[in-house]
């Protein structure tokens, strides 16, 4: 049996970062793993649902085909504690096969075979005992339509029928699904013995020992049968990997000849075969000069076909979108491979180190970053932590997992380190996780993922849910429908080319306060950054300030008196610092600093606190309409005036209000369905305004 080639060469990494071979990570919402993990449940459900509808067969019962009859009888047999097999079939020249005999698996008697010339022949005991349970089918043609009917049926057995937990172990019902076959072959290739393969599958599927739809003997027979095919597949895959990596290298060389700013590098083994390869583009290097302060090194995917780990470097631009910075294919997940990837990336980016790098949990990668980027802050992405919680703690906590997850989320957002460690100990004790290896793993990485430890690290809002959703969409574009590395290289090149990025529409950014600070920021920041700052400006109005003797301020919420923040103000060079560290964390001034600036009668935010990375002028792609904001202000004034008049007139009677509400709803639906033009005719808009 040969393995069916996968339609996509990329899969999520499933080995747990705890490095225990028995531990397997199932990602929430991942179709590939969820399908695999649900196989046994689906099989049980389908079997029980189909068997519930099956009644005892009877003479004269009609079926469209003989296979339909066999499936019906098989479902009946499984429900009643036995299995069946196909016996005789009778054929004629006119009708072809016109009779089928299905019998109990213990029908007939074992025929003695001629023993081979061996010293100690095996004497296998037969299960056949002459059972007379049977179902005979006969074919007939009625009005030109072929059908099968039961001509004989007997449900009399001369042996005991099996219970549900025993009947599933009969050979007829022990099946290894295709997904399990691929997993078994992969583990066998990795050197896992059969008993460990069975244990891994039980752990992955979350079932008790002995509850798989097949037994260890089936796995052993399958591996033995496939051994020759596996060897052939290994040879083919090795040849394919060598050829495809060579083609990828040639594609990089050709790209470098066409584009002098394209950069790539690779390593080879002792046989001059490509081991690791990495590349980046001119647009990526240019983007890094502006958005290289915070980078994400994503190692979520690996190639099951080539045995290569995929690492992709991303930045976050001034619109909150991922920017492709570089790509690496690594032969393994060792310290040396990761160190090479880091060295190569820094060389591509002309030696400039990022302030912060975000990764998944990986001890080898952590050690490589500490060695190659000693001055860079290393942060574990919160998404990677949360995506593993269900796989790690659901088996041990069961129904208490949701309660644990809610408390874990609250703990992640605590601001003080001491409070975090106190609440962590309380969480571990409450849920009885003191000896849990994953709790120990998370605690050993505590300086890299909880907010209380990374609050002063600059992350540029790269741990928001929206950013990770954008990353996921990027991977779907470059990894869908992959069949070879050269096609992957082409798709990465297309996605990395800034000319293929959609232009960012300059959305209308309406003000929510009368503060001049807000109006000033609106003219400088991108909509993404302005929305974040505007949220802080609005909330700043809920805070009271108390000036201290040294010129600093204590800032408190007017209701939540238990929390206060210290804002240090240095007037000489307009420095402002808050104990919440929001500006150091995101590059956006916090509500506490904004409140103090308002109290100090500032009409504009000091220049140094509007980072270049968040400004409109730092956009990599030209905006659609640079004059849109001015026009939008005029449009807003017109609509506000019209809406105010309409509201006044509609409130006189209920009939007026209902009519206006109905017509406005209809108008809104019509406008939403109108096509959006790429270029807006500003002169037409001006004419419309003057006419109004």
Number of C-alpha atoms within 10 A of each C-alpha: 12 12 13 10 10 13 10 15 21 23 17 19 19 16 14 19 17 17 11 10 11 16 17 22 19 26 20 14 9 10 11 13 18 14 12 18 21 14 17 18 14 12 13 14 12 12 14 14 11 14 19 12 10 15 12 11 18 14 14 14 12 19 18 13 14 19 11 13 23 20 11 19 23 22 22 22 21 22 22 16 17 25 24 22 15 13 14 10 14 12 11 9 7 7 13 10 13 17 21 22 18 22 24 25 23 22 21 14 12 13 8 6 6 6 9 9 7 7 6 7 9 9 7 6 7 10 12 15 15 16 18 17 18 21 24 21 27 20 22 15 10 8 6 7 8 13 16 24 21 21 16 15 19 15 14 11 17 12 12 8 14 17 13 13 9 11 20 23 18 15 13 15 14 15 16 17 15 12 14 16 19 17 16 23 20 15 18 17 15 9 11 16 12 19 13 16 22 22 17 20 21 18 17 20 20 17 16 10 11 13 15 23 18 19 17 16 11 16 20 17 12 16 20 12 12 18 17 13 15 20 12 13 15 13 12 12 15 15 12 15 20 16 15 17 22 16 15 21 20 13 16 22 16 11 17 15 11 10 12 10 15 19 22 22 18 17 14 11 9 7 6 8 14 21 18 21 22 24 19 25 24 18 18 24 21 14 22 25 12 18 26 26 20 24 26 28 20 17 21 18 19 22 17 16 18 20 17 20 24 22 21 19 22 26 26 26 23 24 20 20 18 23 25 28 29 26 23 26 24 24 18 16 15 15 18 14 21 23 21 20 24 21 16 22 25 16 15 24 21 12 11 14 21 19 17 20 25 23 21 20 22 19 16 17 22 19 16 22 21 15 13 17 20 11 13 17 19 21 24 23 23 19 14 15 13 15 15 17 20 18 19 19 19 16 13 14 16 10 10 12 17 14 11 18 16 10 14 16 12 11 20 16 13 17 16 14 16 11 12 21 16 12 17 18 12 12 17 16 11 11 14 12 17 13 9 13 13 17 16 15 13 16 15 10 16 19 16 22 23 25 21 21 18 21 20 16 22 21 25 25 18 23 16 14 12 13 16 16 12 14 19 11 12 17 15 11 14 19 18 14 15 16 16 18 21 19 15 18 16 14 16 20 16 15 17 22 14 18 12 10 12 11 16 16 14 16 14 16 18 15 14 12 13 8 15 16 20 21 18 13 18 23 15 16 23 24 24 17 23 21 16 15 21 25 13 19 24 17 15 20 16 14 18 18 20 13 12 12 7 9 12 19 21 19 24 19 18 11 10 9 9 7 9 17 16 19 23 19 20 13 10 6 8 13 12 19 19 22 14 19 17 20 21 18 18 19 21 21 24 23 24 31 27 22 24 25 19 18 11 11 11 15 14 15 18 14 9 9 14 18 13 18 22 25 21 21 15 19 19 21 14 14 16 16 16 11 11 16 17 11 15 16 13 14 16 13 12 14 11 12 10 12 12 10 11 13 13 10 13 16 13 10 9 10 11 14 17 13 12 17 13 11 12 12 11 11 11 10 11 10 10 9 8 8 7 9 7 10 8 12 9 13 10 10 15 14 10 11 14 9 7 8
